[in-house]
Amino acid sequence: MLDSRASSTSSRLNVVQAFLAPMPVVVMAVGLAVNWVAGWFGEVETATILVPTMGVFFTVLLVRLSLAAYLHADRRMTLVLLLAAITSWAIGSISVNTTLDGSTTEFPADGEWLFMLSYLGMAGFLVRDIDRRQSRPARAWLDIVIICGGTACLACLMLVTPVRVVSHQEGVPLLLALIYPLADVVLALLVLSQALLQMRIDRRKSWILGLGFTLLAVADSGFALLGSASTYDFSNLRYTVWGAAFLLIVTAACMPPKTVIKVVPQVAGTPILVGAGIVALAVLAFRPDDAVASYILPPAILTLAAVAARMALALRDANRANEAFALSETDDLTKLPNRRAVRAWLAADLAARRPMALMLLDLDGFKEINDSLGHRAGDTVLTMVAVRIRESVGPRVRVARLGGDEFAIVVAGTDEIALMETAHGVLRELAKPLLVEGIEISLGASIGVTVVDEASIDGSEAMRRADVAMYQAKSSGLGVALYDAELDEFSRSRLQLAEDLRRALNDGQIEVWYQPQLDAATMEVAGLEALVRWRHPQQGVVSPVTFLPAARRAGLMAKLSELVARRAVEDLIERRRAGIDLRVAINCAPPELLGPSFLPMLYTLLSERDISPDSLVLEVTEDSFLADPQHTHDLLLTLRSHGVQVSIDDYGTGFSSLAYLRNLPVQELKIDRGLIGNVATDARSRMIVASTIQLAHALELRIVAEGVENAADLTELVAMGIDTVQGYHLARPMTADELNRWILGRTLTTHHPDDDKEESR
């Protein structure tokens, strides 16, 4: 409730702000018009009209500032400073104008001290009214002093000398006549400096503020350049310029601050600082006369002092930067170059088109050394490893430590045989025993080697390839491996394949094909297996062997499995409308089977489409049982309770256990093509397949032979009592439309196995 009231109050005040924005212009225009008309018709004292006009004008400005201070609590103190400054200036102006006796009132009048006080408030406002603060305020303020001081020197030369020549004034009157325009110039330069240093983000606001203080300088300079600077002599034009200046300043102050930084913050550019220093030097070199020197020399001396201090800071920063850069490219422990240095080497060699090779070395079992003997012993081992690598490769080969127990070796050459010899030499050197904490340690390592002779790759890609080769060496146990793009699961082309697959899932490029399963006794179609295919717009039909690993790495398997299941159910419904009623087998990988979403989606799909659950067979691999046996068992029980049949796919290729067959509620076994492929010629294969068929029948399981590629294997399998056969000899995978035509065509003729053989040809 309170928030609602506060919001309503703020809205009303914003409306008042918008209403008051043009009012000062109206007040000033009316006052000047009345003054001009009154002067045209008769003698009227200027103060009689201008004092009320100024009173109303400044009242409106002060009300606007007060509202802004109320609405922007975070800027309240800043706006109060400007409010106090303009109040002081307004009271001083009204005081001077009310005491004017024609044009004979001597300068300075009693109200001048209020003008002086107002400049302190305006300076405080500008210092506080910034969008961001410099991370190094000393440098920022030195830059501001240099820019303001240099420009002030230039302004003094252009302003003080003419004033001195025209007015012939000396002492306090001349000082006060000059201090106002000079203060205005300094404030305008302060705004400029803050904008250059990007302490002010809003360029529009900076321009308005700068223009406001520039107009103040113009009005005050006009007063100073009067030939009678010892008395007051104001004109309507000067009042207009003063009013426009304060209107611009208040307008800028009432603008809300910007919080979005569109550029990177930076310090003042070198040309600006050097230019300011040159102006200050020029002022000192020309040696102005004594009357003017007291006004020009102080800003020149201050500017040069600030330039000297800024140069000292810059020199100190440069020395620290050089030291930091040297340290940044050196490993603290081994004193070898580090990863940053390696990247610099690679960038330089690639830019110069110098052929080279990069080796990445990773110690085997280093974590055990750290855990057993402590980090001090581990540091000793790393230091000694660095020495041994360095001694093994010679002085012309660059060696670096990338971090942890990983080292890099950069060789100028691409001879793969020589590179392999170098790598094996490093391994032999490291295998020599080390004595650490009284214990002899023999170290092993894995080295990945990549040749960098392509202009198309950069340093990061070279590091990645060497890293891939190093893991190939570690996983193979060979110790050294050359980068092989065929074994690179994260190559650019494979990443592109994953991105293309992501789009394919959304663009309808994924298709479901079907391979018939035939009853071995009758050779009639008994079922179908749903197989996924990708119809790529450029590459044509892509095999699942190519894109399923990419889908698995990219986390797309869940979406792909769901798409296949939904398409298979829709095609099943279409076939039934065409008079074809066959069960469909769908493959399910372990992550999807054990995951939380696939099976609930499948149950919902069957319920929504009113499909009998026994129309589906879910093919699962033995990996599913190994991943989480108890969870898998529970899921299969749930599947059976929903009526969905389960088939163990690729049976005989994994770690099959009779306990699984005894305890799991499965209805089918699929013998892998690896056992089927030579069943007609290999006695051992025949014995394994025959015993598997007998076991399945004893457990009342249906058994399917997949991968039947010839008539001889088919004859042997039928003789053994296989239930169902599937393979290219019988029928290739085909689209849903092709399948329907194929099945309907078979029903029109008497079917024999030899016919299938001729058809497959």
ABEGO torsion letter per residue (X at the ends): XAAAAAAAAAAAAAAAAAAAAAAAAAAAAAAAAAAAAAAAAEBBBAAAAAAAAAAAAAAAAAAAAAAAAAABAAAAAAAAAAAAAAAAAAAAAAAAAAABBEAABBOBBAAAAAAAAAAAAAAAAAAABBABBBABAAAAAAAAAAAAAAAAAAAAAAAAAAAAAAAGBBEAAAAAAAAAAAAAAAAAAAAAAAAAAGABABAAAAAAAAAAAAAAAAAAAAAAABABAABBBBBAAAAAAAAAAAAAAAAAAABBBBABBABBBBBBBAAAAAAAAAAAAAAAAAGBBAAAAAAAAAAAAAAAAAAAAAAAAAAAAAAAAAAAAAAAABBAAAGBBBAAAAAAAAAAAAAAGBBBBBBBBBBBGAAAAAAAAEAAAAAAAAAAAAAAAAAAAEAABBBBBAEEABBBBBBBEABAAAAAAAAAAAAAAAABBBBBGGBBBBBBBBBBBBBBABAABBAAAAAAAAAAAAAAAAAAGAGBBBBBAAABAABAAAAAAAAAAAAAAAAGABBBBBBBBBBAAAGBBABBBBBBBBBBAAAEBBBAAAAAAAAAAAGAAAAAAAAAAAAAAAAAAAAAAAGBBBBBBBBBBAAAAABAAAAAAAAAAAAAAGBBAAABBBBBBAAAAAABAAAAAAAAAAAAAAGBBBBBBGBGABBBBAAAAAABBBABBBBBAAAAAAAAABAAAAAAAAAAAAAAAAAGBBBBBBGBABAAAAAAAAAAGBABBBEAAABBBBBAAAAAAAAAAAAABBBBAAAAAAAAX
